[in-house]
């Protein structure tokens, strides 16, 4: 073993101190860590030196940083698809629109850094994970296995599948798989990551909830963290889907009918006429029961005294009009 220089020995001691401070406050970047060194430890060094050490030891803030990501574009893509999704992130039913992407995790064995890649397909209808695969290699088989699992679990599904322009998704073999499954392929535009925004948002939620601020020292621990996250549990997906469906079915036909009557009476949104619409609706409902049929005689301080409310029937619906008072000769 060669003799370690004094400068290298000092850097090692600084690195250990920086790792200790970062473990206590993982949200701090290199500037704030240097402030802690200066004020709490009495160590005065340059910001750039702290930055170099942090880069070597992979010490960075978990709040926000320039994430290089794991997406690698192919220099000569075999197949490119148009952006058919066009940021239309709403899906009316399951298996109508799928998003897919690959994200990267790290775990540490001493000073050695290991990587784990997660490939997943997300359904835009209820944000459930259709399928996912973990691998230590970011390659074509990772994406192909994810797609094969999704097709096997949903053999009758023919959704629009959207992705970025990573090398796996521009592979002609992957395109043939989509064609054989009866699916349509869509890709984000170059330098427009928001085209696949919900998928990136899903990764952000998962990592901020489970990953950032922790240091995993084994692959088993990292895999267990991902698999135990409730986002991937089938019962959670079913519960979330049933909740959304129940919310859609809570609309009562009478409520919808009342909304149509109110909208057909007046289109203005002023406070005065909102009160007037409520009065008209109340009068029509009472008229069906034989109560208060003389609509024009109801007192209303906000109504013009020279006008009245008329309620008539047409095609089974109440038509409310606001016109001049009709006077009857005696």
Buried (B, 14 or more C-beta within 10 A) or exposed (E): EEEEEEEEEEBEEBBEBBBEBBEEEBEBBBEBBBBBBEEEEEBEBEEEBBBBBBEEBEBBBBEEEEEEBBBEEBEEBEBEBEBBBEEEBEBEEBBBBBBBBBBBBEBBEEEEEBEBBBBBBBBBBBBBBBBBBBBEEBEBEBBBBBBBBBBEEBEEBEBBBBBBBBBBBBBEEBBEBBEEBEBBBBBBEEEEBEBBBBBBBBBEEBBEEBBBEEEBEEBEEBBEBBEEBEBBBEEBBEEBBEEEEEEEEEEEEEEEEBEEBBEEBBEEEEEEBBBBBEBBBEBBBBBEEEEBEEBBEBEEEEBEEEEBBBBEEEEEEBBBEBEEEEEEEE
